[in-house]
């Protein structure tokens, strides 16, 4: 059995079912992100694990212990909220030690634990300050230390970085991951930011409409999406619409001409087919892939190390990324070119499922 096991969780608010038969097993020390748009149910699942919401049905166990009916303070779970939720009238040290005080930990032991936590988050000398004297990033570190001080079995992070500016978010998410790995604590991280989830997770659960659309490692979620929703939600995607001509060879008729994927597609001949492409799967020029399409450059966006180019082919707009190389400037707007694609990089979509060739 998994260390943290969520089994057949259901939750409704009135007539609206927000979580539907949710199942997930998380190993000890694993960092799992819940990723999805607002209203998909990810925070509701987190709140059920924390004990702030009671599931209508299903069970939650931690290390073999059923905690479904326990109060939040009986669950050995630490939680960091989107809003820092620090006590403004308490010092940093008092905030970090609050849970220890409530638990009746001896003063000397609590003091040692607080010092340990402040060192862990890189603020060893700021214990006497008050929250208003800290930056947003520092306040969130204190909230993390407060959650970790009682040594919980599970750590829950509810969009803890969304109130911070972009540069601080990147550095702090790296710090959170390093601290989590150092402590080996089982963690659930809720976010709607795909870059955050992809960069720090052991596994990602992509949620939509109260269900887990797909669960997998970041590379799997990005490179081998199993549903149309996952393919669209995670990363940038371009699509070519066509008709399947030969299921055995994967020959597809597009407005731009015929392409062959070189692998069987389990659909009948004549079925409508959508081919999906990540920006990095397309290359300018005709010599770098099994599929070559004529194209016209319509947009060029300089993003620093990467240049994103949009081209039009057969009336369809495609997005491609290329590295910024000063000696090789991007093609001018309106110029005619070709794009090439490796057949194995093409994702085949339909209304429910997505398939991708092995790499």
C-alpha positions as CSV (number, residue, x, y, z in Angstrom):
1,X,0.0,0.0,0.0
2,X,1.1,3.5,-0.7
3,X,2.3,5.7,2.2
4,X,-0.5,8.2,1.4
5,X,-3.5,6.6,-0.2
6,X,-6.6,8.4,-1.5
7,X,-9.3,5.9,-2.4
8,X,-12.5,6.7,-4.3
9,X,-12.9,10.2,-2.9
10,X,-16.1,12.0,-3.8
11,X,-17.2,15.5,-2.8
12,X,-20.1,17.6,-3.8
13,X,-21.2,21.1,-2.8
14,X,-25.0,21.1,-3.3
15,X,-25.8,19.7,-6.7
16,X,-22.2,20.2,-8.0
17,X,-19.9,17.3,-7.8
18,X,-16.4,18.8,-7.6
19,X,-14.4,15.6,-7.0
20,X,-15.4,12.3,-8.7
21,X,-14.1,8.9,-7.7
22,X,-10.5,10.3,-7.1
23,X,-7.9,7.6,-6.6
24,X,-4.2,8.2,-5.9
25,X,-1.3,6.4,-4.1
26,X,1.7,8.5,-3.1
27,X,5.0,6.9,-1.9
28,X,6.8,8.0,1.2
29,X,9.1,11.0,0.4
30,X,7.4,11.6,-3.0
31,X,6.7,15.1,-4.3
32,X,3.4,15.1,-6.3
33,X,1.8,18.1,-7.9
34,X,-1.9,18.6,-8.6
35,X,-2.0,20.6,-11.8
36,X,-5.2,22.0,-13.4
37,X,-7.3,25.1,-14.1
38,X,-9.4,26.9,-11.5
39,X,-12.4,24.8,-10.4
40,X,-10.9,21.5,-11.4
41,X,-11.1,20.1,-7.8
42,X,-7.4,20.1,-6.9
43,X,-7.7,22.3,-3.8
44,X,-10.8,20.4,-2.7
45,X,-8.8,17.2,-2.7
46,X,-6.0,18.9,-0.8
47,X,-8.5,20.2,1.8
48,X,-9.9,16.7,2.2
49,X,-6.5,15.4,2.9
50,X,-5.9,18.2,5.4
51,X,-9.2,17.6,7.1
52,X,-10.8,20.9,6.3
53,X,-13.4,19.1,4.1
54,X,-15.0,15.8,4.8
55,X,-15.4,13.5,1.7
56,X,-18.9,12.4,0.9
57,X,-17.4,8.9,0.3
58,X,-14.0,7.3,0.1
59,X,-11.0,6.9,2.4
60,X,-7.7,8.6,3.2
61,X,-4.9,6.7,4.9
62,X,-1.4,7.7,5.9
63,X,1.1,4.9,6.6
64,X,-1.8,2.4,6.9
65,X,-3.8,4.6,9.4
66,X,-7.3,5.7,8.3
67,X,-7.5,9.5,8.9
68,X,-10.7,10.1,7.0
69,X,-12.7,11.0,10.1
70,X,-10.0,12.7,12.1
71,X,-9.8,16.4,12.9
72,X,-7.0,18.4,11.2
73,X,-4.9,18.6,14.3
74,X,-5.0,14.8,14.7
75,X,-3.6,14.0,11.2
76,X,0.1,14.8,11.5
77,X,-0.2,16.9,8.4
78,X,1.5,20.3,7.8
79,X,-0.1,22.8,5.4
80,X,1.2,26.0,3.7
81,X,-1.5,28.3,2.3
82,X,-1.6,30.6,-0.7
83,X,-1.9,33.5,1.7
84,X,0.9,33.3,4.2
85,X,-1.5,33.3,7.2
86,X,1.2,34.3,9.6
87,X,0.1,35.8,13.0
88,X,1.0,39.5,12.7
89,X,1.3,40.0,16.5
90,X,3.9,37.1,16.8
91,X,7.5,37.2,16.0
92,X,9.0,35.0,13.3
93,X,10.2,32.6,15.9
94,X,6.9,32.6,17.7
95,X,5.1,31.9,14.4
96,X,7.4,29.0,13.6
97,X,6.9,27.6,17.1
98,X,3.2,28.1,17.3
99,X,2.3,24.5,16.4
100,X,4.8,23.2,18.9
101,X,3.3,25.3,21.6
102,X,-0.2,24.0,20.9
103,X,1.2,20.4,20.9
104,X,2.7,21.0,24.4
105,X,6.3,20.5,23.3
106,X,8.7,21.5,26.1
107,X,10.1,25.0,25.8
108,X,13.7,24.0,25.4
109,X,12.9,21.4,22.8
110,X,10.7,23.9,21.0
111,X,13.4,26.5,20.9
112,X,15.9,24.1,19.4
113,X,13.3,23.0,16.8
114,X,12.6,26.7,15.9
115,X,16.3,27.4,15.5
116,X,16.6,24.3,13.3
117,X,13.7,25.4,11.1
118,X,15.0,29.0,10.7
119,X,18.3,27.7,9.7
120,X,16.7,25.3,7.2
121,X,14.8,28.1,5.5
122,X,17.9,30.4,5.5
123,X,16.6,33.0,8.0
124,X,18.6,32.1,11.2
125,X,18.9,35.7,12.3
126,X,15.4,36.9,11.7
127,X,13.6,35.2,14.6
128,X,12.9,38.4,16.5
129,X,11.3,40.2,13.5
130,X,7.6,40.5,12.9
131,X,6.0,39.4,9.6
132,X,5.5,43.0,8.4
133,X,9.3,43.4,8.5
134,X,9.8,40.6,6.0
135,X,9.5,40.4,2.2
136,X,6.8,38.2,0.6
137,X,9.4,35.4,-0.1
138,X,10.6,35.5,3.5
139,X,7.1,35.3,4.9
140,X,6.4,32.3,2.7
141,X,9.6,30.6,4.0
142,X,8.4,31.3,7.6
143,X,5.0,29.7,6.7
144,X,6.9,26.7,5.4
145,X,9.0,26.4,8.5
146,X,5.9,26.7,10.7
147,X,4.3,23.8,8.8
148,X,7.4,21.7,9.1
149,X,8.3,22.4,12.7
150,X,6.0,19.7,14.2
151,X,7.6,17.1,11.9
152,X,4.4,16.1,10.1
153,X,4.1,12.9,8.0
154,X,2.7,14.8,5.0
155,X,3.2,18.3,3.8
156,X,0.5,20.1,1.8
157,X,1.3,23.2,-0.3
158,X,-1.7,25.1,-1.7
159,X,-0.4,27.4,-4.4
160,X,2.2,28.8,-2.1
161,X,4.0,30.9,-4.7
162,X,1.1,32.5,-6.6
163,X,1.4,35.8,-4.6
164,X,5.1,36.3,-5.4
165,X,6.7,37.9,-8.4
166,X,8.1,35.7,-11.1
167,X,11.8,35.8,-10.2
168,X,11.1,35.0,-6.5
169,X,8.8,32.2,-7.5
170,X,11.5,30.4,-9.4
171,X,14.1,30.6,-6.7
172,X,11.6,29.7,-3.9
173,X,10.2,26.7,-5.7
174,X,13.7,25.4,-6.0
175,X,14.3,26.0,-2.3
176,X,11.1,24.2,-1.4
177,X,12.1,21.2,-3.5
178,X,15.5,21.1,-1.9
179,X,14.1,21.2,1.6
180,X,11.5,18.6,0.8
181,X,14.2,16.2,-0.5
182,X,16.5,16.9,2.4
183,X,13.7,16.0,4.9
184,X,12.3,13.2,2.8
185,X,8.7,14.4,3.5
186,X,5.8,13.2,1.5
187,X,4.4,16.3,-0.3
188,X,1.4,17.4,-2.3
189,X,1.8,20.7,-4.2
190,X,-1.2,22.4,-5.8
191,X,-0.7,24.7,-8.7
192,X,-2.2,26.0,-11.9
193,X,1.3,26.8,-13.2
194,X,2.5,24.1,-15.5
195,X,6.2,25.3,-15.4
196,X,6.2,24.9,-11.6
197,X,4.7,21.4,-11.7
198,X,7.0,20.2,-14.5
199,X,10.2,21.6,-12.9
200,X,9.9,20.2,-9.3
201,X,7.6,17.2,-9.2
202,X,8.3,13.5,-9.1
203,X,4.8,13.0,-10.5
204,X,2.1,15.2,-11.7
205,X,-1.7,14.7,-11.5
206,X,-3.4,16.7,-14.2
207,X,-7.0,17.4,-13.0
208,X,-10.0,18.4,-15.0
209,X,-13.7,18.5,-13.9
210,X,-13.0,16.7,-10.6
211,X,-11.1,13.7,-12.1
212,X,-7.5,12.9,-12.6
213,X,-7.1,13.1,-16.4
214,X,-3.6,11.7,-16.3
215,X,-1.0,10.9,-13.7
216,X,2.7,10.5,-14.6
217,X,6.2,11.8,-14.4
218,X,6.8,15.3,-15.9
219,X,8.4,14.0,-19.1
220,X,5.6,11.5,-19.6
221,X,2.9,14.2,-19.0
222,X,4.5,16.6,-21.5
223,X,5.7,14.1,-24.1
224,X,3.0,11.5,-24.0
225,X,-0.3,13.2,-23.1
226,X,-3.1,10.6,-23.0
227,X,-6.1,13.0,-23.4
228,X,-6.8,16.0,-25.5
229,X,-7.2,18.1,-22.4
230,X,-3.7,17.2,-21.0
231,X,-2.2,17.8,-24.4
232,X,-3.7,21.3,-24.6
233,X,-3.3,22.3,-20.9
234,X,0.4,21.3,-20.5
235,X,2.7,23.3,-22.9
236,X,2.1,25.0,-26.2
237,X,0.4,22.9,-28.9
238,X,-0.2,23.3,-32.6
239,X,-2.7,21.1,-34.4
240,X,-3.2,19.8,-38.0
241,X,-6.6,18.3,-38.9
242,X,-6.7,15.4,-41.3
243,X,-8.3,12.1,-42.4
244,X,-6.7,8.6,-41.7
245,X,-6.1,6.9,-45.0
246,X,-4.1,3.8,-44.0
247,X,-4.3,2.7,-40.3
248,X,-1.4,0.2,-40.7
249,X,1.2,2.7,-41.7
250,X,-0.3,5.8,-40.2
251,X,-0.8,7.6,-43.5
252,X,-2.9,10.7,-43.0
253,X,-4.3,13.1,-45.5
254,X,-3.9,16.8,-44.5
255,X,-4.8,20.0,-46.3
256,X,-1.0,20.4,-46.8
257,X,-0.8,16.9,-48.4
258,X,-0.2,13.4,-47.2
259,X,2.1,12.4,-44.3
260,X,3.0,9.0,-43.0
261,X,3.8,8.4,-39.4
262,X,5.3,5.0,-39.9
263,X,3.3,3.4,-37.0
264,X,-0.2,1.8,-36.8
265,X,-3.1,3.9,-35.6
266,X,-6.0,2.1,-34.1
267,X,-8.7,3.9,-35.9
268,X,-10.7,2.9,-39.0
269,X,-9.7,4.3,-42.4
270,X,-11.6,7.5,-43.1
271,X,-11.6,8.6,-39.4
272,X,-11.0,12.2,-38.6
273,X,-7.5,12.7,-37.1
274,X,-5.8,15.5,-35.3
275,X,-2.0,15.7,-35.3
276,X,-0.6,17.7,-32.4
277,X,2.9,19.2,-32.3
278,X,5.0,20.8,-29.6
279,X,7.0,23.9,-30.7
280,X,10.3,22.1,-30.2
281,X,9.2,19.3,-32.6
282,X,9.2,21.6,-35.6
283,X,12.4,22.7,-37.3
284,X,13.0,25.3,-40.0
285,X,14.2,23.8,-43.2
286,X,13.5,20.5,-45.0
287,X,16.3,18.2,-43.9
288,X,15.6,17.4,-40.2
289,X,12.6,15.1,-40.2
290,X,10.4,12.5,-41.9
291,X,7.6,15.1,-42.6
292,X,8.3,18.3,-44.6
293,X,5.6,20.9,-45.0
294,X,5.8,24.2,-47.0
295,X,5.3,27.2,-44.8
296,X,5.2,31.0,-44.6
297,X,6.6,33.0,-41.7
298,X,3.8,35.0,-40.0
299,X,5.3,36.0,-36.6
300,X,8.7,36.2,-34.9
301,X,8.9,36.7,-31.1
302,X,12.3,37.1,-29.4
303,X,12.1,35.5,-25.9
304,X,15.8,35.7,-25.0
305,X,17.5,32.3,-25.3
306,X,14.6,31.1,-27.4
307,X,12.9,32.6,-30.5
308,X,9.3,31.6,-31.1
309,X,8.2,31.6,-34.7
310,X,4.7,31.1,-36.1
311,X,4.3,29.8,-39.6
312,X,1.3,29.2,-41.8
313,X,0.9,26.0,-43.7
314,X,-2.2,25.0,-45.7
315,X,-4.2,27.6,-43.8
316,X,-3.1,26.3,-40.4
317,X,-0.9,28.2,-38.0
318,X,2.0,26.3,-36.3
319,X,4.3,27.4,-33.5
320,X,8.0,26.4,-33.4
321,X,10.9,27.3,-31.1
322,X,14.5,27.7,-32.1
323,X,17.5,28.7,-30.0
324,X,18.7,32.3,-30.3
325,X,22.0,32.2,-32.3
326,X,23.3,35.7,-33.1
327,X,25.1,34.3,-36.2
328,X,21.8,32.8,-37.5
329,X,19.0,35.5,-37.4
330,X,15.4,34.3,-37.7
331,X,13.7,34.4,-41.1
332,X,12.0,37.7,-42.0
333,X,8.2,38.0,-41.8
334,X,6.4,36.8,-44.9
335,X,9.3,34.7,-46.2
336,X,8.6,31.3,-47.7
337,X,10.3,28.3,-46.0
338,X,9.8,24.7,-45.0
339,X,9.3,23.0,-41.6
340,X,10.4,19.5,-40.9
341,X,9.0,17.1,-38.2
342,X,10.2,13.7,-37.0
343,X,7.2,11.3,-37.2
344,X,7.9,10.0,-33.7
345,X,7.3,13.6,-32.3
346,X,3.7,13.7,-33.7
347,X,1.0,13.2,-31.1
348,X,-2.3,11.7,-32.5
349,X,-5.4,13.1,-30.8
350,X,-9.0,12.5,-30.9
351,X,-11.8,13.8,-28.7
352,X,-10.8,11.7,-25.7
353,X,-7.4,10.1,-26.1
354,X,-3.9,11.0,-27.3
355,X,-1.2,8.7,-28.6
356,X,2.5,9.3,-29.3
357,X,5.2,7.2,-30.9
358,X,8.0,5.9,-28.7
359,X,11.3,7.9,-28.6
